[in-house]
């Protein structure tokens, strides 16, 4: 069996006006169940960044399972629904977002190791 590919994931969304401090505080204590769930579906090296009210999400995804399928599995894991519902109170979908999609995938322009 060969090496499992590493996929770099970048996404973005906005935080509601005046809510970034509360959002930041929540992320200082991400529940262990959520952290375990993310690791179990192949998420590694996850970082969140912000500028003003714009969020930037970076993670490395290590799995042969399609990313969307892994995220669907993650959404059903213990503690995740409650965490995501809490985070949605602070998040604001970007213009053009549809359905249940909050974080918008970004397109990589270039990469240098």
N, C-alpha and C positions, 0 to 999 in steps of 0.2 A: 504494500500500500504506500503510495507516494505522500509527499507533504501536503497538508491541508492548506489551501490558499488563504492568504490574509487579504481581506478587503477593507480598504479605508472608507469609512462612512462619515459624511459631513452633511449636517442638516441645520436649518435655521427656523426660528419663529420669533415673535415679539412677546414681550411681557406687558401686561396692562400698566397704564400710567400710574406711577407712584407705588408699584408693587414689587420692584426689584429687590429691595432690602429684605422683605419677607420671603421672597422666593430664594434668595441667597441663603438665608437662615435655615430654611427647610433642607437645603442641600448640604448643610454642615452635619446633618444627622440622617442620612438616607437609611431607611430601615434595612436591617440585615437581610430580611426576606427578599427585598427588592434587589439588593446587591448580589445575593446568591442566585436569584432568578436570572439576572443579566449574565452572570458568569456561566450559568448552566446552558444558555443558548448560544454561547460563543463570543460574547462581548468582552473585549479586553481594552485596556488603555483608554478608558472613557474619560473625556474632559468636557466641561462646559465652560464657555467664555461668554462675556457680555460686553457690550458697548452701548451706553444709554439703555434703551429698552430692547435692543436686538440681541438675541441669544445665538450662539454658535456651538454646535454639538460636534465633537469628533470622537470616533471610536474605531477600533480595529475589530473586525468581525472574522472569527476563525472557525469556519465550518464549511462543510460541503452542502449543507441544507440551504435552500434559497433564503435570503435574508427576510423576505416578507413572511415566509412560513415560520421562521424562527420567532419573529416578532408576534405573530398570531399565537404561538405557543406561550411565549412570555406573558402576553396579556391575560392568560387564563391561570397563571401561577399564583400561589398563595401570597396575599398582601399587595399584589401589583395593582389590582383594580382600585383599591382604596388610595394608594399612592398617586396613581394617574388622575383620579378624580380630584384629589387635593391640588395637584399641580395645575390642572385645567382651570382652577379658580384664579390663577395668576397669569396664565398664558393667553395669548391673543393670536388667533389664526392670521396668517398673512393674506393679503388680497389674492384672490385666485384659488385659495384652498377650497377643497370640496370634501364633503362627507366627513368621515371620522379622522381625516388626516390633519394633524396639528403641526408636527415637524415636517418641513418641506426639504426634500433631498436637494443637495447642491451638486453641481457638475464640476468635476475636477478639471482644471485647466492645465496644470503642470505638477510634477512631483520630482523632488530631488532628494536622494538619500545622502 
